[in-house]
Amino acid sequence: MTEKRANAHPPPSEASKDVALLMVDIVKTFPGVVANDRVTFEVRRGEVHALLGENGAGKTTLMNILYGLYQADSGEIYLYGKRVRIRSPRDAIRHKIGMVHQHFKLVARHTVAENVVLGLSGTPFLAPARAVEGKIRELGELYGLKVDPKAHVWQLSAGEQQRVEIIKALVRGADILILDEPTSVLTPQESEELFKILERMKEEGHSVIFITHKLDEVMAVADRVTVMRRGKVVATLPTAEVDKPTLAKMMVGREVVFRLKKAACARGNEALVVENLWALSDRGLPALKGISFSVCRGEILGIAGVAGNGQKELVEVITGLRRATRGRVVVLGDDVTNKNPRRIADKGVAHIPEERLKMGIVPEMSVAENLILKKHHRPPFCRGFLLNLRAVRRFARHAIEEYEIMTPSPETPAKLLSGGNIQRLILARELSGEPALVVAAHPTYGLDVGATEQIRQILLQQRERGAAILLISEDLEELMTLADRIAVIFEGEIMGEVTPEEASLEEIGLMMAGEKRGVRA
């Protein structure tokens, strides 16, 4: 950041005293990629400013620069009219910038006060946590962030843990708060509470940068929105002057269909039956407690719930990745309980895993190799102990075209693809054999609106083809759009079942928080 560039962009004028943050002509490049291309971004005092963009649009890079995790190649940052250099998160905190990450950075075994005091300067050597308990209660009253300072983090709900993260930032004096996908682990009621908190923060003069993929939230909570695409700012507009279709088109450069056409459910025979299923978590604690349900061909059963309530274990037991301690899993009439994953896959079970990089692909392998992972041992991809490379390449080219996987070539390492293209690769591999049962765990999580639309359409096409689909998602809008029935899971038990036509978000939210309902068909 040279002095010459600083002179080219003087600080905000006296007439712009309401500007809290101004990032000017920010450029950041990585090998072969321009992540931020002369980005200018402004946030005013006392506003919630949404930051939107496709995966890879550059918004996370921009916020990492603001929080000191990355250094810009060029450009300036002004805070309240003064040019600053932010070399580290410590610098950002000193400049009263706070960040609440999508995955909370809390120590589960410590109390709320102990988490807040970690790394906080100016606290007494003896009993530092006790010194901040009063401040935590004071902030709780002021902003509606009520949480017991003496409670252990492991005892708190996701919404309460998020409040602790916000309190941590406020105790450190944050005037500008960055929230990264803040509602991804919240129930609808907790999301509403968060929005009320943001309103109070605005009234107190705080500025909030709100990163989200959910356009409904932008319209509900943001005063202005900045849309980024391919490393550049497309536009910054008051939310009162735009609508969802306009924002979506700005993000992806084309029209996006929000209301997908969904044919009437033609329910066939049972493809999956789960009976009184019990299983342990990685910590050896009960994760599934007597779950029972079924999914028929030609229908989508959605499983709703806040993360960590047994969804991961349920998917792994069904697909053979975790042992059940009791109960049965029946696929197409055959008991596959505790069978190995290959045998279950050979029964016609497709698995779209939650963790794409860890479970969905082998990152170092090529796109083509990843596309045949489940079938490499069968013709036409093998001849004895050798791969038929011509057949592999032919299949890969067809899959890349059909599923619109954006890759330089079939030989490109899968790890170099964007999140959306990795998910398309997984779908192409899993759905190529017309499976009878599709187990889809968070299939659009973290994806931009364009990729989300395409993947939802693919799932509906599989349903119309006659596949049974078990859809695990924390996105209630997605479940209400795609599912024919919705079952809610809480602490390893099914709280109830509803249809999208009769369900309300309030009722589903109560079940997600542990209030049991009678099962309704």
C-alpha positions as CSV (number, residue, x, y, z in Angstrom):
1,M,0.0,0.0,0.0
2,T,2.0,2.9,-1.3
3,E,1.7,6.6,-0.3
4,K,0.9,7.4,-4.0
5,R,-2.3,5.2,-3.8
6,A,-3.2,6.8,-0.5
7,N,-3.1,10.3,-2.1
8,A,-5.3,9.0,-4.9
9,H,-8.0,8.1,-2.4
10,P,-8.2,10.6,0.4
11,P,-10.2,9.8,3.5
12,P,-13.9,10.5,3.7
13,S,-14.9,14.2,3.8
14,E,-16.4,15.9,6.7
15,A,-19.8,15.5,4.9
16,S,-19.3,11.7,5.3
17,K,-18.9,11.5,9.0
18,D,-21.5,8.7,9.1
19,V,-19.1,6.4,7.3
20,A,-17.6,3.9,9.8
21,L,-15.6,1.8,7.3
22,L,-14.3,2.5,3.8
23,M,-12.2,-0.1,2.0
24,V,-10.9,1.4,-1.2
25,D,-9.6,-0.4,-4.3
26,I,-8.7,-3.5,-2.4
27,V,-6.7,-6.0,-4.6
28,K,-5.8,-9.5,-3.4
29,T,-4.4,-12.2,-5.6
30,F,-3.6,-15.9,-5.0
31,P,-1.7,-18.1,-7.5
32,G,-3.8,-18.0,-10.7
33,V,-6.8,-16.2,-9.0
34,V,-7.7,-12.6,-8.5
35,A,-9.8,-12.9,-5.3
36,N,-10.5,-9.1,-4.9
37,D,-10.2,-6.9,-8.0
38,R,-10.2,-3.2,-6.9
39,V,-13.0,-3.6,-4.4
40,T,-14.4,-0.6,-2.8
41,F,-16.8,-1.3,0.2
42,E,-18.4,1.2,2.5
43,V,-20.3,0.6,5.8
44,R,-22.1,3.4,7.7
45,R,-22.5,3.9,11.4
46,G,-25.5,2.2,12.8
47,E,-26.4,0.0,9.8
48,V,-26.6,-3.7,9.0
49,H,-24.8,-4.1,5.7
50,A,-25.3,-7.5,3.9
51,L,-22.5,-8.9,1.8
52,L,-23.7,-11.3,-0.9
53,G,-21.9,-13.2,-3.6
54,E,-21.4,-16.7,-5.2
55,N,-18.9,-19.1,-3.7
56,G,-15.6,-17.7,-4.8
57,A,-16.9,-14.2,-5.4
58,G,-14.3,-12.8,-2.9
59,K,-16.5,-11.7,0.0
60,T,-14.7,-13.9,2.6
61,T,-11.3,-12.8,1.3
62,L,-12.4,-9.2,1.7
63,M,-13.5,-9.8,5.3
64,N,-10.4,-11.7,6.1
65,I,-8.4,-8.6,5.0
66,L,-10.5,-6.4,7.2
67,Y,-10.0,-8.7,10.2
68,G,-6.2,-9.0,9.6
69,L,-6.1,-12.6,8.5
70,Y,-4.9,-11.6,5.0
71,Q,-2.9,-8.7,3.8
72,A,-4.1,-6.9,0.7
73,D,-1.7,-6.5,-2.2
74,S,-2.9,-2.9,-2.6
75,G,-5.7,-0.6,-1.5
76,E,-6.5,1.4,1.6
77,I,-8.7,0.9,4.7
78,Y,-10.3,3.9,6.5
79,L,-12.0,3.7,9.8
80,Y,-14.1,6.8,10.8
81,G,-12.1,8.9,8.2
82,K,-8.6,7.8,9.3
83,R,-6.4,5.5,7.2
84,V,-5.3,2.4,9.1
85,R,-3.1,-0.7,8.6
86,I,-4.5,-4.0,9.9
87,R,-1.8,-6.6,10.0
88,S,-3.4,-9.1,12.4
89,P,-6.6,-9.9,14.3
90,R,-5.0,-8.2,17.3
91,D,-4.8,-5.0,15.2
92,A,-8.5,-5.5,14.1
93,I,-9.6,-5.8,17.7
94,R,-7.5,-2.8,18.7
95,H,-9.4,-0.9,16.0
96,K,-12.7,-2.1,17.4
97,I,-13.5,-4.6,14.8
98,G,-15.0,-8.0,15.9
99,M,-15.8,-11.1,14.0
100,V,-18.2,-14.0,14.8
101,H,-17.1,-17.0,12.7
102,Q,-19.6,-19.4,11.2
103,H,-18.1,-22.2,13.4
104,F,-17.9,-20.8,16.9
105,K,-14.5,-20.5,18.6
106,L,-15.5,-21.5,22.1
107,V,-14.0,-23.9,24.6
108,A,-16.9,-26.3,25.5
109,R,-15.6,-27.2,29.0
110,H,-15.1,-23.6,30.1
111,T,-17.8,-21.3,31.4
112,V,-19.2,-18.3,29.5
113,A,-17.1,-15.9,31.5
114,E,-13.9,-18.0,31.1
115,N,-14.4,-18.0,27.3
116,V,-15.0,-14.2,27.2
117,V,-11.9,-13.5,29.3
118,L,-9.6,-15.6,27.2
119,G,-7.0,-13.3,25.5
120,L,-8.7,-10.2,27.1
121,S,-6.1,-7.7,28.3
122,G,-6.5,-5.6,31.5
123,T,-8.1,-8.4,33.6
124,P,-6.8,-9.2,37.1
125,F,-4.4,-12.1,37.5
126,L,-6.6,-13.7,40.2
127,A,-10.2,-14.7,39.2
128,P,-10.2,-12.9,35.9
129,A,-13.5,-14.6,34.8
130,R,-15.3,-13.2,37.9
131,A,-14.2,-9.7,36.9
132,V,-16.1,-9.8,33.6
133,E,-19.3,-11.4,34.9
134,G,-20.9,-8.1,35.6
135,K,-20.0,-6.8,32.2
136,I,-21.6,-9.9,30.6
137,R,-24.8,-9.3,32.5
138,E,-24.8,-5.6,31.6
139,L,-24.4,-6.3,27.9
140,G,-27.0,-9.0,28.1
141,E,-29.5,-6.5,29.5
142,L,-28.6,-3.7,27.0
143,Y,-28.7,-5.9,23.8
144,G,-30.9,-8.8,24.8
145,L,-27.9,-11.1,24.9
146,K,-29.0,-12.8,28.0
147,V,-26.8,-15.8,29.0
148,D,-25.6,-17.0,32.4
149,P,-21.9,-16.1,32.8
150,K,-21.4,-19.1,35.0
151,A,-22.9,-21.7,32.6
152,H,-20.6,-24.0,30.8
153,V,-20.6,-23.7,27.0
154,W,-21.5,-27.4,26.5
155,Q,-24.7,-26.7,28.3
156,L,-25.8,-23.9,25.9
157,S,-27.9,-24.1,22.7
158,A,-26.4,-22.9,19.4
159,G,-28.2,-19.6,19.8
160,E,-26.8,-19.0,23.3
161,Q,-23.3,-19.9,22.1
162,Q,-23.7,-17.3,19.3
163,R,-24.6,-14.7,21.9
164,V,-21.4,-15.6,23.8
165,E,-19.4,-14.9,20.6
166,I,-21.1,-11.6,20.2
167,I,-20.5,-10.7,23.8
168,K,-16.8,-11.6,23.4
169,A,-16.6,-9.0,20.6
170,L,-18.5,-6.3,22.5
171,V,-16.5,-6.8,25.7
172,R,-13.4,-6.1,23.5
173,G,-15.1,-2.8,22.4
174,A,-16.1,-3.8,18.9
175,D,-17.9,-1.0,17.0
176,I,-17.9,-2.9,13.7
177,L,-19.1,-6.5,13.9
178,I,-18.6,-9.1,11.1
179,L,-21.2,-12.0,11.2
180,D,-20.3,-14.9,8.9
181,E,-23.4,-17.0,8.0
182,P,-24.9,-16.3,11.5
183,T,-28.1,-18.3,11.2
184,S,-26.7,-21.5,9.8
185,V,-27.0,-23.4,13.2
186,L,-30.0,-21.6,14.6
187,T,-33.7,-22.5,14.9
188,P,-36.2,-20.0,13.4
189,Q,-36.9,-18.6,16.8
190,E,-33.2,-18.2,17.6
191,S,-32.8,-16.4,14.2
192,E,-35.6,-14.0,15.1
193,E,-33.9,-13.3,18.4
194,L,-30.7,-12.6,16.6
195,F,-32.4,-10.1,14.3
196,K,-33.8,-8.3,17.3
197,I,-30.3,-8.1,18.8
198,L,-29.0,-6.6,15.6
199,E,-31.7,-3.9,15.7
200,R,-30.6,-3.0,19.2
201,M,-27.0,-2.9,18.1
202,K,-27.9,-0.5,15.3
203,E,-29.7,1.8,17.8
204,E,-26.5,1.9,19.9
205,G,-24.5,3.0,16.8
206,H,-22.8,-0.3,16.0
207,S,-22.2,-1.3,12.4
208,V,-22.8,-4.9,11.4
209,I,-21.5,-6.7,8.3
210,F,-23.9,-9.6,7.6
211,I,-22.5,-12.4,5.3
212,T,-25.3,-14.8,4.3
213,H,-26.5,-16.9,1.4
214,K,-30.2,-16.5,2.5
215,L,-31.8,-13.7,0.5
216,D,-34.9,-13.7,2.8
217,E,-32.6,-12.7,5.7
218,V,-31.0,-9.9,3.7
219,M,-34.5,-8.5,2.9
220,A,-35.5,-8.8,6.6
221,V,-32.5,-7.4,8.4
222,A,-30.2,-5.4,6.2
223,D,-30.3,-1.7,5.5
224,R,-28.0,-1.9,2.5
225,V,-26.5,-4.8,0.5
226,T,-23.3,-5.1,-1.5
227,V,-23.2,-7.8,-4.2
228,M,-19.9,-9.3,-5.4
229,R,-19.3,-11.4,-8.4
230,R,-15.9,-12.8,-9.6
231,G,-13.9,-10.6,-7.2
232,K,-15.6,-7.4,-8.1
233,V,-18.4,-5.3,-6.6
234,V,-21.5,-5.4,-8.9
235,A,-23.6,-2.9,-6.9
236,T,-24.3,-1.5,-3.5
237,L,-28.0,-0.7,-2.9
238,P,-30.6,0.0,-0.2
239,T,-32.5,-3.2,0.4
240,A,-35.7,-1.2,0.1
241,E,-34.9,-0.7,-3.6
242,V,-34.3,-4.3,-4.6
243,D,-36.1,-7.7,-4.4
244,K,-34.9,-11.3,-4.2
245,P,-34.9,-12.0,-8.0
246,T,-32.8,-8.9,-8.7
247,L,-30.2,-9.7,-6.0
248,A,-30.0,-13.3,-7.3
249,K,-29.5,-12.1,-10.9
250,M,-26.7,-9.8,-9.7
251,M,-25.0,-12.6,-7.9
252,V,-25.0,-15.2,-10.7
253,G,-25.5,-13.1,-13.8
254,R,-28.7,-14.8,-14.9
255,E,-32.3,-15.3,-13.8
256,V,-32.8,-17.7,-10.9
257,V,-35.9,-19.8,-10.3
258,F,-37.1,-19.6,-6.7
259,R,-40.3,-21.5,-7.0
260,L,-39.3,-24.9,-8.4
261,K,-41.9,-26.9,-10.2
262,K,-42.7,-29.9,-8.1
263,A,-45.0,-32.7,-9.4
264,A,-47.5,-34.3,-7.1
265,C,-46.0,-37.1,-4.9
266,A,-46.4,-40.5,-6.5
267,R,-45.5,-42.6,-3.5
268,G,-44.4,-46.2,-4.4
269,N,-43.1,-49.1,-2.3
270,E,-40.9,-48.5,0.8
271,A,-37.3,-48.1,-0.2
272,L,-35.9,-47.4,3.3
273,V,-37.3,-48.6,6.6
274,V,-35.5,-47.6,9.9
275,E,-36.8,-49.5,13.0
276,N,-35.9,-48.6,16.6
277,L,-32.4,-47.5,15.6
278,W,-29.8,-46.8,18.3
279,A,-26.2,-45.7,17.8
280,L,-23.4,-44.0,19.7
281,S,-21.5,-40.8,18.9
282,D,-17.7,-40.6,18.4
283,R,-17.5,-39.9,22.1
284,G,-19.3,-43.1,23.0
285,L,-22.6,-41.4,24.1
286,P,-26.1,-42.2,22.8
287,A,-26.6,-40.3,19.6
288,L,-29.7,-42.1,18.2
289,K,-32.3,-43.2,20.6
290,G,-34.9,-45.5,19.1
291,I,-35.5,-43.7,15.8
292,S,-38.1,-45.2,13.4
293,F,-39.4,-44.0,10.0
294,S,-39.7,-45.0,6.4
295,V,-39.2,-43.5,3.0
296,C,-41.0,-44.6,-0.1
297,R,-40.0,-44.5,-3.8
298,G,-41.0,-41.2,-5.4
299,E,-41.0,-39.1,-2.2
300,I,-38.6,-36.9,-0.3
301,L,-38.5,-37.2,3.5
302,G,-36.9,-34.2,5.1
303,I,-35.1,-34.4,8.4
304,A,-35.0,-31.0,10.2
305,G,-32.9,-30.2,13.2
306,V,-30.2,-28.0,14.6
307,A,-26.7,-29.5,13.9
308,G,-25.4,-32.0,16.4
309,N,-28.7,-33.7,17.2
310,G,-27.9,-37.1,15.6
311,Q,-28.2,-36.3,11.9
312,K,-24.6,-37.2,11.2
313,E,-24.9,-40.5,13.0
314,L,-28.2,-41.4,11.3
315,V,-26.7,-40.9,7.8
316,E,-23.6,-42.9,8.7
317,V,-25.5,-45.9,10.1
318,I,-27.8,-46.0,7.0
319,T,-24.8,-45.9,4.6
320,G,-22.6,-48.3,6.6
321,L,-20.1,-45.9,8.0
322,R,-21.2,-46.4,11.6
323,R,-22.4,-49.4,13.6
324,A,-25.9,-49.5,15.1
325,T,-26.1,-50.8,18.6
326,R,-29.7,-51.8,18.3
327,G,-32.5,-51.7,15.6
328,R,-32.6,-52.3,11.9
329,V,-32.0,-50.6,8.6
330,V,-33.9,-52.2,5.7
331,V,-33.2,-51.2,2.0
332,L,-35.6,-52.5,-0.7
333,G,-36.7,-55.3,1.7
334,D,-33.2,-56.5,2.6
335,D,-31.7,-56.0,6.1
336,V,-28.5,-54.1,5.6
337,T,-27.8,-53.2,9.3
338,N,-24.1,-52.9,9.9
339,K,-23.2,-54.1,6.4
340,N,-20.1,-52.5,4.8
341,P,-20.5,-49.4,2.7
342,R,-19.8,-51.1,-0.6
343,R,-22.5,-53.7,-0.1
344,I,-25.0,-51.0,0.8
345,A,-24.0,-48.9,-2.2
346,D,-24.4,-52.0,-4.4
347,K,-28.0,-52.2,-3.2
348,G,-28.6,-48.9,-4.9
349,V,-27.9,-46.4,-2.2
350,A,-26.4,-43.1,-3.1
351,H,-24.7,-41.0,-0.4
352,I,-24.2,-37.2,-0.8
353,P,-22.1,-36.5,2.4
354,E,-22.1,-33.4,4.5
355,E,-18.3,-33.0,4.4
356,R,-17.5,-32.7,0.7
357,L,-13.7,-32.6,0.9
358,K,-13.3,-35.1,3.8
359,M,-15.9,-37.7,2.8
360,G,-17.1,-36.8,-0.7
361,I,-13.9,-36.8,-2.8
362,V,-10.3,-37.7,-2.7
363,P,-8.9,-34.2,-3.2
364,E,-5.6,-35.2,-4.8
365,M,-7.2,-37.5,-7.4
366,S,-8.4,-36.1,-10.7
367,V,-12.1,-35.2,-11.5
368,A,-12.3,-38.3,-13.7
369,E,-10.9,-40.6,-11.0
370,N,-13.3,-39.2,-8.4
371,L,-16.3,-39.8,-10.8
372,I,-15.6,-43.6,-10.9
373,L,-14.7,-44.1,-7.2
374,K,-17.7,-46.3,-6.5
375,K,-17.6,-48.2,-9.8
376,H,-13.9,-48.6,-10.6
377,H,-14.0,-52.3,-9.7
378,R,-16.8,-53.1,-12.2
379,P,-17.0,-53.1,-16.1
380,P,-16.6,-51.1,-18.2
381,F,-14.1,-49.3,-16.0
382,C,-11.9,-52.2,-15.3
383,R,-10.3,-55.1,-17.2
384,G,-9.1,-57.6,-14.7
385,F,-6.9,-55.6,-12.4
386,L,-6.4,-52.7,-14.8
387,L,-8.5,-49.6,-15.4
388,N,-10.0,-49.1,-18.9
389,L,-8.8,-45.5,-19.2
390,R,-10.8,-44.9,-22.4
391,A,-14.0,-45.8,-20.7
392,V,-13.1,-43.7,-17.7
393,R,-12.5,-40.6,-19.9
394,R,-15.7,-41.2,-21.9
395,F,-17.8,-41.4,-18.7
396,A,-16.1,-38.4,-17.2
397,R,-16.6,-36.2,-20.3
398,H,-20.3,-37.2,-20.3
399,A,-20.8,-36.5,-16.6
400,I,-19.0,-33.2,-16.7
401,E,-21.3,-32.0,-19.5
402,E,-24.5,-33.4,-18.0
403,Y,-23.9,-32.0,-14.6
404,E,-22.2,-28.7,-15.8
405,I,-19.1,-29.3,-13.7
406,M,-16.8,-26.4,-14.4
407,T,-13.3,-27.8,-14.7
408,P,-10.4,-27.1,-17.0
409,S,-10.2,-30.9,-17.8
410,P,-11.1,-34.3,-16.5
411,E,-7.5,-34.6,-15.3
412,T,-7.7,-31.6,-13.0
413,P,-7.3,-32.4,-9.3
414,A,-10.7,-32.3,-7.6
415,K,-9.3,-30.2,-4.8
416,L,-9.0,-27.2,-7.2
417,L,-12.7,-27.0,-7.9
418,S,-15.1,-24.6,-6.2
419,G,-17.5,-25.9,-3.6
420,G,-20.4,-25.9,-6.0
421,N,-18.5,-27.8,-8.6
422,I,-17.3,-30.4,-6.1
423,Q,-20.9,-30.9,-5.1
424,R,-21.9,-31.4,-8.8
425,L,-19.1,-33.9,-9.1
426,I,-20.4,-35.9,-6.1
427,L,-24.0,-35.8,-7.5
428,A,-22.7,-37.0,-11.0
429,R,-21.0,-39.9,-9.4
430,E,-23.7,-40.9,-6.9
431,L,-26.7,-40.5,-9.2
432,S,-25.2,-42.0,-12.4
433,G,-26.6,-45.5,-11.8
434,E,-30.1,-44.4,-11.1
435,P,-30.1,-45.3,-7.4
436,A,-33.2,-46.5,-5.5
437,L,-32.4,-44.5,-2.4
438,V,-30.5,-41.1,-2.2
439,V,-29.3,-40.1,1.2
440,A,-28.5,-36.4,0.9
441,A,-26.9,-34.6,3.9
442,H,-26.9,-30.8,3.6
443,P,-26.6,-30.9,-0.2
444,T,-26.7,-27.1,-0.7
445,Y,-24.9,-26.0,2.5
446,G,-22.7,-23.0,1.9
447,L,-23.4,-22.9,-1.9
448,D,-24.5,-19.8,-3.8
449,V,-28.0,-19.3,-5.0
450,G,-27.2,-20.5,-8.6
451,A,-25.6,-23.8,-7.5
452,T,-28.4,-24.3,-4.9
453,E,-31.1,-23.9,-7.6
454,Q,-29.4,-26.5,-9.8
455,I,-28.9,-29.1,-7.1
456,R,-32.5,-28.8,-5.8
457,Q,-33.7,-29.3,-9.4
458,I,-31.6,-32.5,-9.7
459,L,-33.0,-33.9,-6.4
460,L,-36.6,-33.2,-7.7
461,Q,-35.7,-35.0,-11.0
462,Q,-34.5,-38.0,-9.0
463,R,-37.8,-38.0,-7.0
464,E,-39.8,-37.9,-10.3
465,R,-37.7,-40.8,-11.6
466,G,-38.9,-42.8,-8.7
467,A,-36.0,-42.6,-6.2
468,A,-36.6,-42.4,-2.5
469,I,-34.8,-39.4,-1.0
470,L,-33.8,-38.8,2.6
471,L,-32.9,-35.1,2.8
472,I,-31.1,-33.9,5.9
473,S,-31.0,-30.1,6.0
474,E,-30.8,-27.2,8.5
475,D,-32.4,-24.9,5.9
476,L,-36.1,-24.9,6.6
477,E,-36.9,-23.1,3.4
478,E,-35.2,-25.9,1.5
479,L,-37.2,-28.6,3.4
480,M,-40.5,-26.7,2.9
481,T,-39.7,-26.4,-0.9
482,L,-38.5,-30.0,-1.6
483,A,-39.9,-32.4,1.1
484,D,-43.2,-34.3,1.0
485,R,-42.9,-35.0,4.7
486,I,-40.7,-33.4,7.4
487,A,-39.6,-35.2,10.5
488,V,-37.8,-33.2,13.2
489,I,-34.9,-34.7,15.2
490,F,-33.7,-33.5,18.6
491,E,-31.1,-35.2,20.8
492,G,-31.4,-38.4,18.8
493,E,-35.2,-38.7,18.9
494,I,-37.9,-37.8,16.4
495,M,-40.0,-35.1,17.9
496,G,-42.8,-35.3,15.3
497,E,-43.6,-35.4,11.6
498,V,-45.6,-32.9,9.5
499,T,-46.2,-32.1,5.9
500,P,-45.1,-28.7,4.4
501,E,-48.7,-27.8,3.6
502,E,-49.8,-28.0,7.2
503,A,-46.6,-27.1,9.0
504,S,-45.6,-23.6,10.3
505,L,-42.1,-22.5,10.9
506,E,-43.0,-21.8,14.5
507,E,-44.2,-25.3,15.1
508,I,-41.1,-26.8,13.4
509,G,-38.9,-24.5,15.4
510,L,-40.4,-25.6,18.7
511,M,-39.8,-29.2,17.8
512,M,-36.2,-28.4,16.8
513,A,-35.8,-26.9,20.3
514,G,-37.1,-30.2,21.9
515,E,-40.9,-29.8,22.2
516,K,-42.4,-33.1,21.2
517,R,-45.4,-33.3,18.9
518,G,-47.7,-36.2,18.0
519,V,-46.8,-37.8,14.7
520,R,-49.0,-36.6,11.8
521,A,-49.0,-38.2,8.3
